[in-house]
Amino acid sequence: MSTSKFTDADVAYITASYVTLEALCADRPDSPDEIRALIDERRLPRPSYVLDDGRGMFPADYFRLVDKAGGVDKLSEHFAARHRAASLAQHADPDELAADWQAYLDGIYGICLRELTPEGIVRKSVLVSSLCELLMLPRPRNVEWQRALREQIEELDALEREFAPDFDRSDDQERPPTRDLLIKAARGRFPDVFAETAATSSGTRAI
């Protein structure tokens, strides 16, 4: 008897947040089988999740970057140009391009980003690096540190998806998602830093 790797909560999250390749291709000239062949050739990203029944699940904006590039043949060049420009603008490491391209093709960024763009990929890396430093060397009584932590956590929160509730947090994963390691951890460790944000979002004026 096989064991399901996804819980009911995982399946509910994935099916609400992602779509099948058949649905993505419904209004496109390429068939699902043609797209699968391009995925096997490492020219398009893999599905972000493959459910126990074999269905590959993809982010709804899966083809947006392909279309912006002008087609599959131009995708890698287009990705690289935008990644380099974003790295330069955000003072990020341009040498991350090769690794980010492979992670993009593996479907990893479809798991963690709400919008699948090179700019979002670069920005996430910048925020994760900065937040790791802020949390490693905390200065909770420093106003500038508080502001930086709050703004960067809120920005990362807006960039990132929620992740599958159980599968992405299981012991089979290399580590918990950054939503847990950074966003949840920062709010848990320094609740006073985020008290004003929480009060504002709930409609209560902070005093």
BELPEKA-V376844 format. One record per residue. N is the residue number from 1. SS is DSSP state (H for helix, E for strand, C for the rest). Layout:
n->N ss->SS
n->N ss->SS
This chain:
n->1 ss->C
n->2 ss->C
n->3 ss->C
n->4 ss->C
n->5 ss->C
n->6 ss->C
n->7 ss->C
n->8 ss->H
n->9 ss->H
n->10 ss->H
n->11 ss->H
n->12 ss->H
n->13 ss->H
n->14 ss->H
n->15 ss->H
n->16 ss->H
n->17 ss->H
n->18 ss->C
n->19 ss->E
n->20 ss->E
n->21 ss->H
n->22 ss->H
n->23 ss->H
n->24 ss->H
n->25 ss->C
n->26 ss->C
n->27 ss->C
n->28 ss->C
n->29 ss->C
n->30 ss->C
n->31 ss->C
n->32 ss->H
n->33 ss->H
n->34 ss->H
n->35 ss->H
n->36 ss->H
n->37 ss->H
n->38 ss->H
n->39 ss->H
n->40 ss->H
n->41 ss->C
n->42 ss->C
n->43 ss->C
n->44 ss->C
n->45 ss->C
n->46 ss->C
n->47 ss->C
n->48 ss->C
n->49 ss->E
n->50 ss->E
n->51 ss->C
n->52 ss->C
n->53 ss->C
n->54 ss->C
n->55 ss->C
n->56 ss->E
n->57 ss->E
n->58 ss->E
n->59 ss->C
n->60 ss->C
n->61 ss->C
n->62 ss->C
n->63 ss->C
n->64 ss->H
n->65 ss->H
n->66 ss->H
n->67 ss->H
n->68 ss->H
n->69 ss->H
n->70 ss->C
n->71 ss->C
n->72 ss->H
n->73 ss->H
n->74 ss->H
n->75 ss->H
n->76 ss->H
n->77 ss->H
n->78 ss->H
n->79 ss->H
n->80 ss->H
n->81 ss->H
n->82 ss->H
n->83 ss->H
n->84 ss->H
n->85 ss->H
n->86 ss->H
n->87 ss->H
n->88 ss->H
n->89 ss->H
n->90 ss->C
n->91 ss->C
n->92 ss->C
n->93 ss->C
n->94 ss->H
n->95 ss->H
n->96 ss->H
n->97 ss->H
n->98 ss->H
n->99 ss->H
n->100 ss->H
n->101 ss->H
n->102 ss->H
n->103 ss->H
n->104 ss->H
n->105 ss->H
n->106 ss->C
n->107 ss->C
n->108 ss->H
n->109 ss->H
n->110 ss->H
n->111 ss->H
n->112 ss->H
n->113 ss->E
n->114 ss->C
n->115 ss->C
n->116 ss->C
n->117 ss->C
n->118 ss->H
n->119 ss->H
n->120 ss->H
n->121 ss->H
n->122 ss->H
n->123 ss->H
n->124 ss->H
n->125 ss->H
n->126 ss->H
n->127 ss->H
n->128 ss->H
n->129 ss->H
n->130 ss->H
n->131 ss->H
n->132 ss->H
n->133 ss->H
n->134 ss->H
n->135 ss->H
n->136 ss->H
n->137 ss->C
n->138 ss->C
n->139 ss->C
n->140 ss->C
n->141 ss->C
n->142 ss->C
n->143 ss->H
n->144 ss->H
n->145 ss->H
n->146 ss->H
n->147 ss->H
n->148 ss->H
n->149 ss->H
n->150 ss->H
n->151 ss->H
n->152 ss->H
n->153 ss->H
n->154 ss->H
n->155 ss->H
n->156 ss->H
n->157 ss->H
n->158 ss->H
n->159 ss->H
n->160 ss->E
n->161 ss->C
n->162 ss->C
n->163 ss->C
n->164 ss->C
n->165 ss->C
n->166 ss->C
n->167 ss->H
n->168 ss->H
n->169 ss->H
n->170 ss->C
n->171 ss->C
n->172 ss->C
n->173 ss->C
n->174 ss->C
n->175 ss->C
n->176 ss->C
n->177 ss->C
n->178 ss->H
n->179 ss->H
n->180 ss->H
n->181 ss->H
n->182 ss->H
n->183 ss->H
n->184 ss->H
n->185 ss->H
n->186 ss->H
n->187 ss->H
n->188 ss->H
n->189 ss->H
n->190 ss->C
n->191 ss->H
n->192 ss->H
n->193 ss->H
n->194 ss->H
n->195 ss->H
n->196 ss->H
n->197 ss->H
n->198 ss->H
n->199 ss->H
n->200 ss->H
n->201 ss->H
n->202 ss->C
n->203 ss->C
n->204 ss->C
n->205 ss->C
n->206 ss->C
n->207 ss->C
